[in-house]
Amino acid sequence: MLRASSDTHTDCGIAQTAFGECVPYVTGEDPSLAVQCCSAVRDIKELTPTVEDRRAICACLVQELKDAGGSVDSSKASGLARACGVSTDVIPTSLSFDCSK
């Protein structure tokens, strides 16, 4: 289920729309990791070449998870990038994830 952000023309909106493919997995609603989610993780990594970009996109993803209204399965979220074969630390692992690091 691709969830369109209200402003998909910004990097934040693009990241949120892409990450919508992963939300069911990281919230525990879907037990299996969708191929589209891994594509989204790769797209998100491309949006975050600098520390500032990573912090901003991370904050957008945290907000998306909060808007989804569920809880985050931290083990699924923390292993998401690795499961997709992507090296990135921008994926939040909780609703209180500290994106400043």
MODELLER restraints for C-alpha pairs under 7 A, 6 or more apart:
rsr = mdl.restraints
at = mdl.atoms
rsr.add(forms.Gaussian(group=physical.xy_distance, feature=features.Distance(at['CA:1:A'], at['CA:21:A']), mean=6.17, stdev=0.5))
rsr.add(forms.Gaussian(group=physical.xy_distance, feature=features.Distance(at['CA:2:A'], at['CA:17:A']), mean=6.58, stdev=0.5))
rsr.add(forms.Gaussian(group=physical.xy_distance, feature=features.Distance(at['CA:2:A'], at['CA:20:A']), mean=5.48, stdev=0.5))
rsr.add(forms.Gaussian(group=physical.xy_distance, feature=features.Distance(at['CA:2:A'], at['CA:21:A']), mean=5.66, stdev=0.5))
rsr.add(forms.Gaussian(group=physical.xy_distance, feature=features.Distance(at['CA:3:A'], at['CA:17:A']), mean=5.57, stdev=0.5))
rsr.add(forms.Gaussian(group=physical.xy_distance, feature=features.Distance(at['CA:3:A'], at['CA:20:A']), mean=5.27, stdev=0.5))
rsr.add(forms.Gaussian(group=physical.xy_distance, feature=features.Distance(at['CA:4:A'], at['CA:17:A']), mean=5.07, stdev=0.5))
rsr.add(forms.Gaussian(group=physical.xy_distance, feature=features.Distance(at['CA:5:A'], at['CA:13:A']), mean=5.42, stdev=0.5))
rsr.add(forms.Gaussian(group=physical.xy_distance, feature=features.Distance(at['CA:5:A'], at['CA:16:A']), mean=6.30, stdev=0.5))
rsr.add(forms.Gaussian(group=physical.xy_distance, feature=features.Distance(at['CA:5:A'], at['CA:17:A']), mean=5.53, stdev=0.5))
rsr.add(forms.Gaussian(group=physical.xy_distance, feature=features.Distance(at['CA:7:A'], at['CA:13:A']), mean=5.11, stdev=0.5))
rsr.add(forms.Gaussian(group=physical.xy_distance, feature=features.Distance(at['CA:8:A'], at['CA:14:A']), mean=4.90, stdev=0.5))
rsr.add(forms.Gaussian(group=physical.xy_distance, feature=features.Distance(at['CA:8:A'], at['CA:17:A']), mean=6.94, stdev=0.5))
rsr.add(forms.Gaussian(group=physical.xy_distance, feature=features.Distance(at['CA:11:A'], at['CA:47:A']), mean=6.80, stdev=0.5))
rsr.add(forms.Gaussian(group=physical.xy_distance, feature=features.Distance(at['CA:12:A'], at['CA:57:A']), mean=5.72, stdev=0.5))
rsr.add(forms.Gaussian(group=physical.xy_distance, feature=features.Distance(at['CA:12:A'], at['CA:60:A']), mean=5.75, stdev=0.5))
rsr.add(forms.Gaussian(group=physical.xy_distance, feature=features.Distance(at['CA:15:A'], at['CA:44:A']), mean=5.68, stdev=0.5))
rsr.add(forms.Gaussian(group=physical.xy_distance, feature=features.Distance(at['CA:15:A'], at['CA:57:A']), mean=6.80, stdev=0.5))
rsr.add(forms.Gaussian(group=physical.xy_distance, feature=features.Distance(at['CA:16:A'], at['CA:60:A']), mean=6.67, stdev=0.5))
rsr.add(forms.Gaussian(group=physical.xy_distance, feature=features.Distance(at['CA:16:A'], at['CA:61:A']), mean=6.02, stdev=0.5))
rsr.add(forms.Gaussian(group=physical.xy_distance, feature=features.Distance(at['CA:16:A'], at['CA:64:A']), mean=6.42, stdev=0.5))
rsr.add(forms.Gaussian(group=physical.xy_distance, feature=features.Distance(at['CA:18:A'], at['CA:40:A']), mean=4.85, stdev=0.5))
rsr.add(forms.Gaussian(group=physical.xy_distance, feature=features.Distance(at['CA:19:A'], at['CA:37:A']), mean=6.87, stdev=0.5))
rsr.add(forms.Gaussian(group=physical.xy_distance, feature=features.Distance(at['CA:19:A'], at['CA:40:A']), mean=5.81, stdev=0.5))
rsr.add(forms.Gaussian(group=physical.xy_distance, feature=features.Distance(at['CA:21:A'], at['CA:36:A']), mean=6.13, stdev=0.5))
rsr.add(forms.Gaussian(group=physical.xy_distance, feature=features.Distance(at['CA:21:A'], at['CA:37:A']), mean=4.82, stdev=0.5))
rsr.add(forms.Gaussian(group=physical.xy_distance, feature=features.Distance(at['CA:21:A'], at['CA:40:A']), mean=6.92, stdev=0.5))
rsr.add(forms.Gaussian(group=physical.xy_distance, feature=features.Distance(at['CA:22:A'], at['CA:37:A']), mean=4.78, stdev=0.5))
rsr.add(forms.Gaussian(group=physical.xy_distance, feature=features.Distance(at['CA:23:A'], at['CA:65:A']), mean=6.91, stdev=0.5))
rsr.add(forms.Gaussian(group=physical.xy_distance, feature=features.Distance(at['CA:24:A'], at['CA:30:A']), mean=5.17, stdev=0.5))
rsr.add(forms.Gaussian(group=physical.xy_distance, feature=features.Distance(at['CA:25:A'], at['CA:31:A']), mean=6.15, stdev=0.5))
rsr.add(forms.Gaussian(group=physical.xy_distance, feature=features.Distance(at['CA:25:A'], at['CA:32:A']), mean=6.61, stdev=0.5))
rsr.add(forms.Gaussian(group=physical.xy_distance, feature=features.Distance(at['CA:25:A'], at['CA:33:A']), mean=6.10, stdev=0.5))
rsr.add(forms.Gaussian(group=physical.xy_distance, feature=features.Distance(at['CA:26:A'], at['CA:72:A']), mean=5.68, stdev=0.5))
rsr.add(forms.Gaussian(group=physical.xy_distance, feature=features.Distance(at['CA:26:A'], at['CA:73:A']), mean=5.48, stdev=0.5))
rsr.add(forms.Gaussian(group=physical.xy_distance, feature=features.Distance(at['CA:26:A'], at['CA:76:A']), mean=5.53, stdev=0.5))
rsr.add(forms.Gaussian(group=physical.xy_distance, feature=features.Distance(at['CA:26:A'], at['CA:77:A']), mean=5.21, stdev=0.5))
rsr.add(forms.Gaussian(group=physical.xy_distance, feature=features.Distance(at['CA:27:A'], at['CA:70:A']), mean=6.07, stdev=0.5))
rsr.add(forms.Gaussian(group=physical.xy_distance, feature=features.Distance(at['CA:27:A'], at['CA:71:A']), mean=5.55, stdev=0.5))
rsr.add(forms.Gaussian(group=physical.xy_distance, feature=features.Distance(at['CA:27:A'], at['CA:72:A']), mean=4.49, stdev=0.5))
rsr.add(forms.Gaussian(group=physical.xy_distance, feature=features.Distance(at['CA:27:A'], at['CA:73:A']), mean=5.49, stdev=0.5))
rsr.add(forms.Gaussian(group=physical.xy_distance, feature=features.Distance(at['CA:28:A'], at['CA:73:A']), mean=6.05, stdev=0.5))
rsr.add(forms.Gaussian(group=physical.xy_distance, feature=features.Distance(at['CA:38:A'], at['CA:84:A']), mean=5.06, stdev=0.5))
rsr.add(forms.Gaussian(group=physical.xy_distance, feature=features.Distance(at['CA:41:A'], at['CA:81:A']), mean=6.69, stdev=0.5))
rsr.add(forms.Gaussian(group=physical.xy_distance, feature=features.Distance(at['CA:42:A'], at['CA:86:A']), mean=6.50, stdev=0.5))
rsr.add(forms.Gaussian(group=physical.xy_distance, feature=features.Distance(at['CA:45:A'], at['CA:88:A']), mean=6.36, stdev=0.5))
rsr.add(forms.Gaussian(group=physical.xy_distance, feature=features.Distance(at['CA:48:A'], at['CA:54:A']), mean=4.83, stdev=0.5))
rsr.add(forms.Gaussian(group=physical.xy_distance, feature=features.Distance(at['CA:54:A'], at['CA:90:A']), mean=5.76, stdev=0.5))
rsr.add(forms.Gaussian(group=physical.xy_distance, feature=features.Distance(at['CA:55:A'], at['CA:99:A']), mean=5.19, stdev=0.5))
rsr.add(forms.Gaussian(group=physical.xy_distance, feature=features.Distance(at['CA:55:A'], at['CA:100:A']), mean=5.80, stdev=0.5))
rsr.add(forms.Gaussian(group=physical.xy_distance, feature=features.Distance(at['CA:58:A'], at['CA:90:A']), mean=5.26, stdev=0.5))
rsr.add(forms.Gaussian(group=physical.xy_distance, feature=features.Distance(at['CA:58:A'], at['CA:91:A']), mean=6.36, stdev=0.5))
rsr.add(forms.Gaussian(group=physical.xy_distance, feature=features.Distance(at['CA:58:A'], at['CA:92:A']), mean=6.44, stdev=0.5))
rsr.add(forms.Gaussian(group=physical.xy_distance, feature=features.Distance(at['CA:58:A'], at['CA:99:A']), mean=5.72, stdev=0.5))
rsr.add(forms.Gaussian(group=physical.xy_distance, feature=features.Distance(at['CA:59:A'], at['CA:99:A']), mean=6.11, stdev=0.5))
rsr.add(forms.Gaussian(group=physical.xy_distance, feature=features.Distance(at['CA:61:A'], at['CA:92:A']), mean=6.94, stdev=0.5))
rsr.add(forms.Gaussian(group=physical.xy_distance, feature=features.Distance(at['CA:62:A'], at['CA:92:A']), mean=6.18, stdev=0.5))
rsr.add(forms.Gaussian(group=physical.xy_distance, feature=features.Distance(at['CA:62:A'], at['CA:95:A']), mean=5.96, stdev=0.5))
rsr.add(forms.Gaussian(group=physical.xy_distance, feature=features.Distance(at['CA:65:A'], at['CA:95:A']), mean=6.77, stdev=0.5))
rsr.add(forms.Gaussian(group=physical.xy_distance, feature=features.Distance(at['CA:66:A'], at['CA:95:A']), mean=6.32, stdev=0.5))
rsr.add(forms.Gaussian(group=physical.xy_distance, feature=features.Distance(at['CA:72:A'], at['CA:93:A']), mean=6.77, stdev=0.5))
rsr.add(forms.Gaussian(group=physical.xy_distance, feature=features.Distance(at['CA:72:A'], at['CA:94:A']), mean=5.50, stdev=0.5))
rsr.add(forms.Gaussian(group=physical.xy_distance, feature=features.Distance(at['CA:72:A'], at['CA:95:A']), mean=6.79, stdev=0.5))
rsr.add(forms.Gaussian(group=physical.xy_distance, feature=features.Distance(at['CA:74:A'], at['CA:93:A']), mean=4.81, stdev=0.5))
rsr.add(forms.Gaussian(group=physical.xy_distance, feature=features.Distance(at['CA:74:A'], at['CA:94:A']), mean=6.01, stdev=0.5))
rsr.add(forms.Gaussian(group=physical.xy_distance, feature=features.Distance(at['CA:77:A'], at['CA:91:A']), mean=6.88, stdev=0.5))
rsr.add(forms.Gaussian(group=physical.xy_distance, feature=features.Distance(at['CA:77:A'], at['CA:92:A']), mean=6.75, stdev=0.5))
rsr.add(forms.Gaussian(group=physical.xy_distance, feature=features.Distance(at['CA:77:A'], at['CA:93:A']), mean=4.93, stdev=0.5))
rsr.add(forms.Gaussian(group=physical.xy_distance, feature=features.Distance(at['CA:78:A'], at['CA:93:A']), mean=5.46, stdev=0.5))
rsr.add(forms.Gaussian(group=physical.xy_distance, feature=features.Distance(at['CA:81:A'], at['CA:87:A']), mean=6.20, stdev=0.5))
rsr.add(forms.Gaussian(group=physical.xy_distance, feature=features.Distance(at['CA:81:A'], at['CA:88:A']), mean=6.34, stdev=0.5))
